[in-house]
Amino acid sequence: MRRPSQQHGRSLWKARKSVQGERDLSGRPTTGDDDVPGRLALAVGRLNRRIRSATGGLSHGQLSALSTIVRRGPLRPSEIAAIEVVAAPTITRVVSDLEARGLVERTPDPADGRSFFVSGTQAGTDLLLAARSDRAQAVAAILADLPPEDVADIRAALPALEQAAQTRPTPAET
């Protein structure tokens, strides 16, 4: 295997070397460039599990919905579902869970007696701020364990990852 150019950095070389001898799910040898979607999904999932413990006991979906409610509220459940790109029954369950924990509250919609608004409570805002700080510290600890050139590679990839994260999922993903 030819060494990648220096512009890709030492970490790419190490990554390619580290997968030599590994096999994909079908048993074929990998080259380091194979199965980027699968490898990325696996890495993101593993990182998410490491970071998830720093979310104040909320699931990722609950934390995301709470963040939306605190930042943009008061909102109708249908508005939360649209922002979070999830089905209405999912948001109904999430809002009920958050309300039971005292993190959000419902207020009647004066224009529509059948509907209501959801807004964050002080406890919800406090938990959200603490979870963000704890997650940032967890990510900082993960990055601190990496060589500086790997951190630089991650920094360079952030714009593409942020763009990919903003892409709306397909209906099959919701």
Backbone bond lengths (Angstrom), bond angles and torsions (degrees), N, CA, C in turn:
res aa  C-N    CA-C-N  psi(-1)  N-CA   C-N-CA  omega(-1)  CA-C   N-CA-C  phi
1 M - - - 1.446 - - 1.520 108.65 -
2 R 1.301 116.12 132.13 1.456 121.15 -179.64 1.523 109.96 -80.27
3 R 1.306 116.23 138.72 1.464 120.93 179.64 1.526 109.83 -66.81
4 P 1.344 118.05 133.40 1.460 120.72 177.13 1.526 110.59 -62.83
5 S 1.311 115.24 157.69 1.461 119.51 179.77 1.521 110.14 -62.83
6 Q 1.303 116.34 157.23 1.456 121.67 -178.90 1.524 112.23 -62.18
7 Q 1.346 117.75 -25.46 1.458 118.31 -178.75 1.521 111.57 -62.62
8 H 1.322 118.12 -25.93 1.460 120.41 177.96 1.519 111.25 -80.96
9 G 1.301 116.34 -16.14 1.456 120.29 175.06 1.507 113.77 86.41
10 R 1.304 112.32 164.22 1.446 122.18 -177.86 1.526 111.56 -64.79
11 S 1.325 117.37 -33.09 1.457 119.41 -175.91 1.525 112.22 -66.75
12 L 1.338 117.85 -34.40 1.457 120.28 176.99 1.521 109.65 -64.77
13 W 1.308 116.04 -41.71 1.465 120.50 177.37 1.524 109.55 -60.52
14 K 1.321 117.06 -44.85 1.459 120.39 179.43 1.524 110.38 -63.93
15 A 1.326 117.08 -39.99 1.465 120.13 -179.90 1.517 110.74 -63.46
16 R 1.325 116.79 -42.69 1.464 119.50 178.97 1.515 110.95 -66.16
17 K 1.326 116.31 -40.98 1.460 119.29 179.05 1.519 110.89 -64.55
18 S 1.333 116.67 -37.41 1.459 119.92 -174.18 1.522 112.43 -68.40
19 V 1.334 118.71 -22.91 1.457 119.83 -179.36 1.517 112.47 -97.27
20 Q 1.326 118.28 -1.64 1.453 119.16 176.18 1.525 107.85 -61.93
21 G 1.292 116.28 134.33 1.449 120.71 -179.09 1.520 113.38 88.34
22 E 1.315 118.41 -12.78 1.457 120.44 176.27 1.520 109.20 -81.23
23 R 1.315 115.64 159.62 1.461 120.76 -178.80 1.521 109.38 -126.63
24 D 1.351 115.03 150.00 1.457 118.69 176.12 1.521 108.74 -80.28
25 L 1.325 117.12 -176.83 1.461 120.46 -175.79 1.518 113.38 -63.91
26 S 1.339 117.16 -23.86 1.464 119.51 179.16 1.522 111.53 -87.61
27 G 1.341 117.52 -1.08 1.454 120.85 178.50 1.512 114.64 93.56
28 R 1.350 117.64 -2.26 1.462 120.43 179.10 1.515 110.06 -77.37
29 P 1.335 118.09 144.13 1.467 119.92 175.94 1.528 110.33 -62.73
30 T 1.333 116.60 143.66 1.460 121.45 177.49 1.517 109.64 -96.78
31 T 1.335 115.70 159.65 1.466 120.15 179.98 1.514 112.01 -115.75
32 G 1.299 119.39 -3.34 1.459 121.34 -175.47 1.518 110.77 100.29
33 D 1.337 117.17 -27.58 1.456 120.92 177.86 1.528 110.89 -100.31
34 D 1.336 116.28 -10.85 1.459 120.99 -179.11 1.521 110.54 -72.54
35 D 1.305 116.26 150.09 1.457 123.76 169.89 1.524 113.48 51.53
36 V 1.321 116.58 48.08 1.468 120.02 177.78 1.531 110.64 -57.31
37 P 1.333 119.74 -46.11 1.470 117.99 179.87 1.529 112.94 -59.77
38 G 1.316 117.05 -43.55 1.463 120.30 -179.73 1.514 112.60 -65.74
39 R 1.317 116.14 -43.86 1.467 120.20 179.93 1.524 111.02 -66.42
40 L 1.346 116.82 -39.91 1.463 120.14 178.69 1.527 110.17 -65.14
41 A 1.329 117.10 -44.52 1.467 120.56 179.28 1.526 110.81 -60.72
42 L 1.319 116.97 -41.62 1.460 120.89 178.91 1.527 111.01 -64.54
43 A 1.332 116.72 -45.95 1.470 120.36 -179.72 1.523 111.06 -63.93
44 V 1.334 116.89 -44.26 1.469 120.44 179.94 1.528 109.89 -63.40
45 G 1.320 117.00 -42.29 1.464 120.33 178.62 1.517 112.35 -61.48
46 R 1.329 116.34 -43.63 1.466 119.90 179.38 1.525 111.39 -66.18
47 L 1.332 116.50 -42.89 1.470 119.55 177.46 1.525 110.62 -63.46
48 N 1.321 116.05 -41.35 1.465 120.20 179.80 1.524 110.97 -60.01
49 R 1.332 117.02 -41.42 1.464 119.82 178.44 1.525 111.08 -63.38
50 R 1.339 116.84 -38.92 1.469 120.04 179.20 1.524 111.11 -66.91
51 I 1.314 116.82 -35.35 1.462 121.41 -176.33 1.529 111.02 -84.51
52 R 1.323 117.05 -29.67 1.466 122.48 -173.34 1.527 112.97 -57.33
53 S 1.321 117.08 -30.74 1.463 119.22 -178.47 1.527 111.77 -64.04
54 A 1.327 117.03 -15.15 1.468 121.38 -178.67 1.528 111.47 -101.49
55 T 1.331 117.47 38.01 1.471 119.95 -177.16 1.521 112.81 -116.42
56 G 1.312 117.99 21.19 1.458 119.87 177.47 1.512 113.73 67.37
57 G 1.322 118.02 25.39 1.452 121.78 178.39 1.514 114.88 82.00
58 L 1.324 117.81 5.94 1.463 121.36 179.10 1.520 110.37 -97.22
59 S 1.323 115.63 150.08 1.462 120.09 172.17 1.525 108.69 -70.70
60 H 1.316 115.86 167.16 1.462 119.58 178.06 1.531 110.34 -59.50
61 G 1.331 117.07 -43.52 1.462 120.74 -179.63 1.522 112.57 -63.60
62 Q 1.327 116.39 -40.77 1.461 119.90 178.21 1.526 110.90 -65.68
63 L 1.319 116.36 -43.32 1.461 120.24 -179.80 1.524 111.06 -64.70
64 S 1.334 116.71 -40.55 1.457 120.49 178.46 1.528 110.99 -64.09
65 A 1.326 116.81 -45.29 1.469 120.37 178.87 1.525 110.77 -63.94
66 L 1.332 117.15 -42.62 1.462 120.19 178.39 1.524 110.53 -60.60
67 S 1.315 116.62 -41.66 1.463 120.65 178.23 1.528 110.80 -60.86
68 T 1.323 116.58 -44.96 1.468 120.97 178.51 1.526 110.80 -61.59
69 I 1.309 116.75 -44.29 1.469 121.12 -178.29 1.530 110.63 -65.22
70 V 1.323 116.82 -44.68 1.468 120.06 -178.57 1.524 110.68 -66.89
71 R 1.329 117.11 -42.23 1.468 120.68 -177.06 1.521 112.85 -73.99
72 R 1.347 117.46 -37.33 1.462 120.41 -170.61 1.515 114.49 -115.95
73 G 1.310 118.04 -7.59 1.448 121.45 -172.30 1.505 113.75 -69.24
74 P 1.312 117.29 169.31 1.460 126.37 -0.45 1.536 112.27 -72.94
75 L 1.321 114.00 144.77 1.468 121.59 -178.04 1.523 109.97 -133.59
76 R 1.337 115.55 151.94 1.462 120.66 169.75 1.533 107.66 -76.15
77 P 1.327 117.81 152.28 1.465 119.65 177.67 1.534 113.18 -55.02
78 S 1.327 117.24 -36.90 1.473 119.45 179.42 1.525 111.06 -64.03
79 E 1.333 116.83 -34.50 1.468 120.24 177.64 1.527 110.71 -69.24
80 I 1.329 116.76 -39.73 1.467 120.45 177.74 1.525 109.31 -62.98
81 A 1.337 116.62 -45.03 1.468 120.86 179.82 1.521 110.94 -59.43
82 A 1.327 117.45 -41.92 1.468 120.69 179.86 1.526 111.22 -65.68
83 I 1.319 117.16 -42.76 1.468 120.57 179.94 1.523 110.57 -66.34
84 E 1.327 116.45 -42.32 1.465 121.50 -177.86 1.529 112.63 -80.92
85 V 1.312 116.93 -9.91 1.464 124.05 -179.48 1.535 110.31 56.78
86 V 1.329 114.62 53.44 1.459 121.33 175.90 1.527 108.61 -134.83
87 A 1.310 115.61 166.38 1.464 121.31 -179.43 1.527 110.70 -72.59
88 A 1.326 115.86 152.82 1.466 121.82 -179.43 1.535 112.62 -56.51
89 P 1.349 119.97 -43.79 1.470 118.46 178.89 1.535 113.01 -61.08
90 T 1.318 116.43 -32.17 1.464 119.92 178.07 1.521 110.11 -64.93
91 I 1.324 116.55 -45.88 1.469 120.14 179.96 1.522 110.51 -65.90
92 T 1.320 117.62 -36.05 1.466 120.19 177.47 1.523 110.02 -58.21
93 R 1.341 117.04 -45.78 1.470 121.12 178.67 1.525 111.36 -64.90
94 V 1.337 116.44 -44.75 1.465 120.53 -178.50 1.525 110.38 -62.16
95 V 1.331 117.18 -46.93 1.471 120.84 -179.97 1.528 110.03 -61.90
96 S 1.321 117.63 -41.39 1.472 120.44 178.33 1.525 111.12 -61.36
97 D 1.336 116.57 -43.36 1.472 120.60 177.95 1.525 111.27 -62.91
98 L 1.330 116.54 -45.51 1.466 120.40 -179.75 1.529 111.07 -64.91
99 E 1.334 116.05 -37.86 1.464 120.18 178.90 1.529 110.31 -66.70
100 A 1.326 117.34 -41.58 1.467 121.04 179.12 1.530 111.32 -61.94
101 R 1.312 117.27 -29.23 1.473 121.87 178.29 1.529 112.05 -86.25
102 G 1.333 116.89 -2.25 1.456 120.62 179.38 1.523 113.96 76.89
103 L 1.339 116.90 20.85 1.464 121.10 -176.28 1.523 112.68 -94.23
104 V 1.334 117.11 -22.64 1.467 122.13 176.16 1.521 107.92 -136.73
105 E 1.326 115.12 164.10 1.461 120.16 175.47 1.517 109.29 -138.49
106 R 1.322 114.53 152.22 1.466 121.58 178.23 1.521 108.84 -101.27
107 T 1.328 114.78 142.30 1.469 120.55 172.37 1.522 107.19 -132.18
108 P 1.325 117.64 141.26 1.468 120.11 -178.50 1.530 111.28 -60.93
109 D 1.331 114.69 146.62 1.463 121.10 174.45 1.526 106.74 -86.83
110 P 1.343 118.20 112.65 1.466 119.42 -177.29 1.526 113.09 -63.87
111 A 1.317 117.65 -23.89 1.465 120.91 -179.20 1.523 112.21 -84.22
112 D 1.340 117.53 -17.74 1.460 121.19 -176.93 1.525 107.73 -147.40
113 G 1.314 116.21 103.19 1.457 121.32 -176.95 1.515 114.52 -60.92
114 R 1.338 117.65 -17.34 1.462 120.61 -179.97 1.519 112.08 -86.16
115 S 1.311 117.15 -14.13 1.461 120.98 -174.03 1.527 110.95 -112.40
116 F 1.314 114.83 172.16 1.459 120.53 179.01 1.523 109.34 -149.76
117 F 1.307 114.42 164.84 1.457 121.78 175.44 1.523 108.57 -106.21
118 V 1.325 115.31 150.38 1.461 121.47 176.43 1.519 107.43 -117.12
119 S 1.313 115.76 131.06 1.466 120.25 176.39 1.522 109.05 -134.86
120 G 1.313 115.37 157.13 1.456 120.79 179.99 1.515 111.29 -78.43
121 T 1.321 115.78 146.73 1.463 121.39 173.63 1.528 108.29 -92.59
122 Q 1.314 116.45 172.95 1.467 119.72 176.20 1.529 110.03 -62.27
123 A 1.340 116.78 -38.63 1.467 120.25 177.86 1.528 110.64 -62.20
124 G 1.328 116.94 -38.71 1.463 120.78 177.58 1.511 111.98 -65.49
125 T 1.321 116.49 -43.30 1.466 120.87 178.03 1.521 110.36 -63.29
126 D 1.335 116.77 -44.26 1.467 120.61 -179.89 1.523 111.43 -62.77
127 L 1.347 116.48 -44.19 1.465 119.51 179.53 1.518 110.67 -63.72
128 L 1.318 116.75 -41.11 1.463 120.98 -179.79 1.527 110.86 -61.85
129 L 1.313 117.28 -45.21 1.465 120.50 179.06 1.525 111.25 -63.66
130 A 1.330 117.04 -42.22 1.465 120.43 179.06 1.524 110.96 -65.58
131 A 1.333 116.87 -42.19 1.466 120.26 -179.91 1.516 111.08 -64.24
132 R 1.326 117.71 -40.89 1.467 120.50 178.06 1.518 110.39 -61.19
133 S 1.324 116.47 -44.18 1.460 120.53 179.71 1.528 110.60 -64.66
134 D 1.327 116.57 -44.00 1.464 120.58 179.99 1.523 111.52 -64.91
135 R 1.340 116.58 -41.27 1.468 119.38 178.44 1.514 110.77 -65.86
136 A 1.333 116.95 -41.86 1.467 119.88 178.49 1.523 110.19 -61.09
137 Q 1.327 117.01 -39.95 1.464 120.03 177.75 1.526 111.10 -66.43
138 A 1.334 117.21 -38.05 1.465 120.45 178.44 1.525 110.51 -64.49
139 V 1.334 117.24 -42.57 1.467 120.78 178.34 1.523 109.99 -66.55
140 A 1.331 117.10 -40.91 1.470 120.27 178.53 1.526 110.59 -60.29
141 A 1.327 117.26 -39.27 1.466 120.49 178.35 1.529 111.24 -65.86
142 I 1.329 116.75 -39.40 1.472 120.41 177.38 1.521 109.70 -63.25
143 L 1.333 116.76 -46.41 1.466 120.85 -179.28 1.523 111.45 -65.47
144 A 1.323 117.35 -33.88 1.466 120.74 -179.41 1.523 111.93 -64.33
145 D 1.331 116.83 -24.55 1.463 120.89 179.05 1.527 112.88 -81.29
146 L 1.330 117.33 -7.48 1.465 121.42 -177.78 1.524 110.90 -97.40
147 P 1.339 116.55 152.62 1.465 119.45 173.74 1.533 110.15 -64.68
148 P 1.338 117.97 150.11 1.471 121.42 -177.92 1.530 113.35 -54.41
149 E 1.332 118.00 -35.68 1.468 119.08 -179.03 1.532 111.31 -68.85
150 D 1.335 117.67 -30.77 1.463 119.83 175.59 1.529 110.81 -69.98
151 V 1.328 116.36 -39.74 1.468 120.39 176.98 1.526 109.61 -62.59
152 A 1.334 116.88 -39.59 1.473 120.74 177.67 1.527 110.51 -63.62
153 D 1.330 117.64 -39.86 1.466 120.84 177.41 1.532 110.84 -63.61
154 I 1.326 116.63 -41.67 1.464 120.53 178.12 1.525 109.88 -63.71
155 R 1.329 116.30 -44.11 1.471 120.78 178.09 1.526 110.28 -58.03
156 A 1.330 116.98 -42.53 1.467 120.82 -179.44 1.531 111.57 -66.84
157 A 1.332 117.11 -30.94 1.468 120.92 -178.98 1.531 112.71 -83.09
158 L 1.327 118.12 -14.22 1.469 120.81 -175.66 1.524 114.57 -55.40
159 P 1.343 120.68 -45.38 1.470 118.25 179.84 1.532 112.90 -57.27
160 A 1.323 117.45 -41.49 1.464 120.14 179.30 1.526 110.73 -67.93
161 L 1.324 117.40 -40.38 1.461 120.48 178.91 1.528 111.01 -67.10
162 E 1.335 117.06 -40.06 1.463 120.18 177.15 1.523 110.94 -63.60
163 Q 1.320 117.27 -39.93 1.466 120.79 177.52 1.526 110.33 -64.50
164 A 1.325 116.32 -44.03 1.462 120.02 178.92 1.527 110.83 -62.57
165 A 1.321 117.44 -35.97 1.465 121.18 -179.95 1.523 111.89 -69.45
166 Q 1.321 118.08 -24.15 1.462 121.82 -179.95 1.519 112.62 -83.62
167 T 1.315 117.77 -14.55 1.456 121.75 -179.86 1.519 108.93 -68.43
168 R 1.318 115.54 131.92 1.462 119.37 -179.90 1.528 109.86 -69.37
169 P 1.342 116.91 139.27 1.460 119.65 178.44 1.524 111.76 -69.93
170 T 1.313 115.08 159.58 1.456 120.35 175.42 1.525 108.28 -73.86
171 P 1.336 118.42 161.87 1.467 119.77 -180.00 1.524 113.01 -55.95
172 A 1.330 118.30 -31.15 1.460 120.97 179.82 1.521 111.73 -66.81
173 E 1.339 117.50 -22.29 1.459 121.21 -178.34 1.523 112.69 -86.86
174 T 1.323 118.18 -12.12 1.469 119.92 -176.27 1.504 111.75 -92.14
